[in-house]
Amino acid sequence: MNSTARTKTTQTITTSKTTAKAWTLLAAGALAVSGGLVAAPGAASASATPHQAEHSAATESADPAEEVAQVASSADAAQAFRDKWEGSYIDVDGYYGAQCWDLVAQYAIDNGLPALATGDGAAAGIFENYDTNGNAQYWEKHVNSTTDPDSVPKAGDVLVWDRSWGGGYGHTAVVLEADWNNVTVLEQNPGAANVSTYDYSGVMGWLSMK
């Protein structure tokens, strides 16, 4: 992403730990796959939860007040998730330890949604296979742009990196704070759930809850 400064920012959450770091991923970081999808509790559930019912007829709204409320709700969800899980090892499917996918899967579950599916067992598949893996029912896809001034994720979005990250599997995390140049996320692998700050190198885009 280019380094041109911008005034456009999103709803943020104050973070006490925003350490930049070099990325490393466990070499054996393949996610468990069952029938082409990551096996996780609730991943194939068809039953409606309160969140699903609330958003079953979700449409894009032009009402600024509604948009502000949605941003605040998303930020609250991210903060609650951080408060609950930071410092913990999350292993939703019981395979390969605490992978990055486990964290965003738990985030979806905590918000009454099925665990985010990959379609191929890689974190990058959350975004790459969006049209076929079932995520489109509950999440809105945003492609990262280096020229669009509104191409900034909001707190509570799920960020997805391409396969240049994670030894070919990609990477994913929950957004806590973002502006044009940098994004602060809650991630895991390496380590337990922790807060880190990155630029947008390798970011394909992000998903927002509908």
DOLUMGU-530635 format. One line per field, with one value per residue (C-alpha): x, y, z. Coordinates in nm, 4 decimals. Layout:
N
east = (X  ...)
north = (Y  ...)
up = (Z  ...)
***
This chain:
210
east = (0.0000  0.1428  0.2512  0.0560  -0.1007  -0.4776  -0.7257  -0.9753  -0.9849  -1.2301  -1.3869  -1.1008  -1.0429  -0.7696  -0.4992  -0.2425  -0.0162  0.0658  0.3980  0.5124  0.6886  0.8262  0.5892  0.6662  0.4308  0.4682  0.5951  0.3290  0.0553  -0.1902  -0.5447  -0.7585  -0.9773  -1.2907  -1.4593  -1.2707  -1.3749  -1.2109  -1.3832  -1.5161  -1.8113  -2.1110  -1.9385  -2.2184  -2.5038  -2.8185  -3.0084  -3.0678  -2.9052  -3.0170  -2.7432  -2.8404  -3.2080  -3.1255  -2.9271  -3.1194  -3.2576  -2.9443  -2.9198  -2.6803  -2.8187  -2.7669  -2.8746  -2.5662  -2.7090  -2.7443  -2.3916  -2.2496  -2.4435  -2.3096  -1.9517  -1.9981  -2.1499  -1.8623  -1.6067  -1.7827  -1.7724  -1.3983  -1.3299  -1.5377  -1.3555  -1.0168  -1.1146  -1.2233  -0.9443  -0.6230  -0.3417  -0.5296  -0.4604  -0.7742  -0.8103  -1.1624  -1.1236  -0.8659  -0.6177  -0.2653  -0.2890  -0.3821  -0.3799  -0.4768  -0.7969  -0.9048  -0.9093  -1.1359  -1.3519  -1.4027  -1.4784  -1.7576  -1.8942  -1.8871  -2.1041  -2.3612  -2.2358  -2.0950  -1.7163  -1.5631  -1.5026  -1.1940  -1.2987  -0.9478  -0.7981  -0.5885  -0.6559  -0.6321  -0.9298  -1.1595  -1.1306  -1.0300  -1.3238  -1.5755  -1.8288  -1.8380  -1.7428  -2.0611  -1.9126  -2.1097  -2.4302  -2.3069  -2.0125  -1.9607  -1.6386  -1.4134  -1.1153  -0.8083  -0.7318  -0.4219  -0.6105  -0.9591  -0.9628  -1.2426  -1.0479  -0.9852  -1.1195  -1.3172  -1.2782  -1.4463  -1.3696  -1.1792  -0.8585  -0.7141  -0.3596  -0.2567  -0.0421  0.2840  0.2167  0.2035  0.4187  0.1642  -0.1462  -0.2057  -0.3018  -0.6104  -0.6945  -0.9597  -0.9212  -0.9012  -0.7990  -0.7083  -0.6142  -0.4801  -0.1242  -0.1530  -0.3883  -0.3847  -0.5243  -0.5832  -0.4115  -0.2547  0.0141  0.2758  0.1897  -0.1353  -0.3932  -0.2021  -0.2176  0.0086  0.0317  0.1135  0.1053  -0.1117  0.1531  -0.0097  -0.3594  -0.6184  -0.9058  -1.1453  -1.4903  -1.7523  -2.0423  -2.3703)
north = (0.0000  0.3435  0.5645  0.8780  1.0174  1.0607  1.2135  0.9328  0.7067  0.4603  0.3947  0.2873  0.1098  0.2426  -0.0192  -0.0493  -0.2828  -0.2008  -0.3665  -0.4148  -0.7424  -0.9627  -1.2377  -1.6003  -1.8958  -2.2542  -2.4584  -2.7192  -2.4579  -2.6403  -2.6153  -2.9227  -2.9890  -3.1985  -3.2315  -2.9299  -2.7040  -2.6314  -2.8481  -2.6249  -2.6179  -2.4553  -2.4145  -2.5877  -2.4917  -2.3804  -2.2774  -1.9069  -1.7316  -1.3912  -1.2247  -1.4144  -1.3293  -0.9625  -0.9515  -1.2013  -0.9179  -0.7038  -0.4355  -0.1526  0.1551  0.5130  0.6355  0.7943  0.7327  0.3608  0.3456  0.5107  0.2645  -0.0293  0.0937  0.1378  -0.2100  -0.3619  -0.1816  -0.2998  -0.6584  -0.6327  -0.4837  -0.7491  -1.0212  -0.8744  -0.8411  -1.2058  -1.3740  -1.1676  -1.3807  -1.7061  -1.9864  -2.0467  -2.3883  -2.4186  -2.7371  -2.9189  -2.9561  -2.8132  -2.6044  -2.2371  -2.1203  -1.7771  -1.9247  -2.0461  -1.6878  -1.5492  -1.8621  -1.8016  -1.4358  -1.5375  -1.7907  -1.5342  -1.3109  -1.5815  -1.6793  -2.0011  -2.0283  -1.8605  -2.1204  -2.1350  -2.3771  -2.5181  -2.5270  -2.2098  -1.8778  -1.7038  -1.9131  -1.7144  -1.4322  -1.6127  -1.8554  -1.6054  -1.6708  -2.0469  -2.1174  -1.9823  -1.6694  -1.4415  -1.5197  -1.3471  -1.1271  -0.8441  -0.8554  -0.5494  -0.5632  -0.3713  -0.0746  0.1449  0.4296  0.4388  0.6827  0.4808  0.1544  0.1315  -0.1497  -0.0704  -0.2114  -0.5517  -0.6496  -0.9696  -0.8935  -1.1511  -1.1595  -1.3334  -1.6455  -1.4538  -1.4767  -1.7853  -2.0133  -2.0196  -2.0387  -1.6671  -1.5079  -1.3594  -1.1468  -0.9234  -0.5476  -0.3294  0.0005  0.1214  0.4199  0.4577  0.3527  0.0935  -0.1555  -0.2860  -0.6346  -0.9110  -1.2191  -1.5472  -1.7741  -1.6778  -1.7021  -1.6621  -1.3989  -1.0716  -0.7175  -0.6221  -0.3380  -0.3779  -0.1858  -0.3255  -0.5364  -0.8564  -0.7620  -0.8872  -0.7261  -0.7749  -0.9045  -0.7079  -0.8688  -0.8045)
up = (0.0000  -0.0808  0.2048  0.1072  0.4248  0.4421  0.6779  0.6242  0.9316  1.0783  1.4179  1.6425  1.9695  2.1958  2.2174  2.4927  2.2975  1.9330  1.8661  1.5087  1.4418  1.1681  1.0612  1.1275  1.1067  1.2186  0.9253  0.9885  0.9846  0.7587  0.8878  0.9384  0.6398  0.6238  0.2896  0.1593  0.4470  0.7776  1.0346  1.3106  1.5468  1.3814  1.0457  0.8601  1.0897  0.9163  1.2289  1.2767  1.5710  1.7035  1.4998  1.1858  1.2316  1.2856  0.9626  0.7498  0.5365  0.5518  0.2881  0.2257  0.3997  0.2959  0.6398  0.8056  1.1528  1.0793  0.9394  1.2529  1.4700  1.2693  1.3084  1.6837  1.7138  1.5182  1.7340  2.0499  1.9220  1.8562  2.1991  2.3754  2.1855  2.2766  2.6432  2.6490  2.4517  2.4510  2.5912  2.5318  2.2841  2.0775  1.9117  1.7754  1.5712  1.7861  1.4999  1.4613  1.7758  1.7912  1.4281  1.2986  1.1550  1.4993  1.6274  1.3532  1.3680  1.7410  1.6693  1.4317  1.6812  1.9637  1.7451  1.6776  1.3316  1.1855  1.1990  0.8951  0.6242  0.4016  0.1300  0.1011  0.4513  0.4145  0.5860  0.2484  0.1344  0.3643  0.1109  -0.2088  -0.1925  -0.0591  -0.3344  -0.2760  0.0870  0.2479  0.4044  0.1701  0.3614  0.6751  0.5706  0.3225  0.1198  0.0719  -0.1639  -0.0481  -0.2739  -0.2826  -0.4527  -0.2983  -0.0018  0.1591  0.1421  0.5162  0.7362  1.0484  1.3960  1.4053  1.0460  0.9670  0.7758  0.5339  0.3927  0.0716  0.0361  0.0498  0.4255  0.6438  0.4310  0.1500  0.3697  0.4179  0.7478  0.9125  1.2172  1.3753  1.3184  1.6300  1.4719  1.1226  0.9114  0.5578  0.6448  0.9215  1.0788  1.4362  1.4853  1.7345  1.5922  1.6961  1.5534  1.6295  1.9956  2.1834  2.0873  2.0835  1.9457  1.6542  1.4032  1.0326  0.7087  0.4297  0.2577  0.1357  0.2555  0.0046  0.1888  0.4777  0.5662  0.7613  0.9461  0.7678)
***
